[in-house]
Amino acid sequence: MTERNGPARPPRRAPGERQQSPQQKVKIILAQRDRLIADIAALRARGGSSKFVDNAQQLLTRWWSTANWDGREELLRSADWLVRLEQRQSA
């Protein structure tokens, strides 16, 4: 059963886990984006393009600039999923 009438709680951190600074979070997000763009380039070099690869690239380019940092994390998750789908199909 979900709570519908209360404020959303942030996820709990493991004991001893430190919260990341905003600068660290930005660096991690940008590194993940760079990795995904490299994965997309490698997939294209191996055998062309697919809708999965095309959509992942659009998420990381066209929609990236207008998204805030939380939105960019969502774009990364979606693009990563699309890239993994293509990697499985081409394996």
GIWO-V405513 format. One record per residue. N is the residue number from 1. SS is DSSP state (h for helix, s for strand, l for the rest). PHI is phi in whole degrees, -180 to 180 (none if undefined). D_LAST is the distance of its C-alpha to the last C-alpha in whole Angstrom. Layout:
BEGIN
N|SS|PHI|D_LAST ; N|SS|PHI|D_LAST
END
This chain:
BEGIN
1|l|none|40 ; 2|l|-101|39 ; 3|l|-84|42 ; 4|l|-107|43 ; 5|l|-111|46 ; 6|l|-118|45 ; 7|l|-69|44 ; 8|l|-69|40 ; 9|l|-94|40 ; 10|l|-68|38 ; 11|l|-62|35 ; 12|l|-76|37 ; 13|l|-96|36 ; 14|l|-67|36 ; 15|l|-57|39 ; 16|l|85|39 ; 17|l|-80|37 ; 18|l|-91|38 ; 19|l|-74|37 ; 20|l|-76|36 ; 21|l|-74|38 ; 22|h|-57|37 ; 23|h|-66|36 ; 24|h|-64|34 ; 25|h|-63|32 ; 26|h|-63|32 ; 27|h|-61|31 ; 28|h|-65|28 ; 29|h|-61|27 ; 30|h|-67|27 ; 31|h|-66|25 ; 32|h|-65|22 ; 33|h|-64|22 ; 34|h|-59|22 ; 35|h|-63|19 ; 36|h|-66|17 ; 37|h|-63|19 ; 38|h|-66|17 ; 39|h|-63|14 ; 40|h|-63|15 ; 41|h|-61|16 ; 42|h|-66|13 ; 43|h|-63|11 ; 44|h|-66|14 ; 45|h|-67|14 ; 46|h|-78|11 ; 47|h|-177|11 ; 48|l|92|14 ; 49|l|-130|14 ; 50|l|-141|14 ; 51|h|-63|16 ; 52|h|-60|14 ; 53|h|-67|14 ; 54|h|-60|18 ; 55|h|-67|19 ; 56|h|-62|18 ; 57|h|-65|20 ; 58|h|-62|23 ; 59|h|-61|23 ; 60|h|-89|23 ; 61|l|-123|26 ; 62|l|-59|28 ; 63|l|-90|28 ; 64|l|-63|28 ; 65|l|-67|32 ; 66|l|-94|34 ; 67|l|-89|32 ; 68|l|-80|34 ; 69|h|-67|32 ; 70|h|-66|32 ; 71|h|-63|30 ; 72|h|-66|28 ; 73|h|-62|27 ; 74|h|-65|26 ; 75|h|-60|24 ; 76|h|-63|22 ; 77|h|-61|21 ; 78|h|-67|20 ; 79|h|-65|18 ; 80|h|-61|16 ; 81|h|-61|15 ; 82|h|-63|14 ; 83|h|-64|12 ; 84|h|-64|10 ; 85|h|-60|10 ; 86|h|-66|8 ; 87|h|-62|6 ; 88|h|-68|5 ; 89|h|-67|6 ; 90|h|-87|4 ; 91|l|-78|0
END
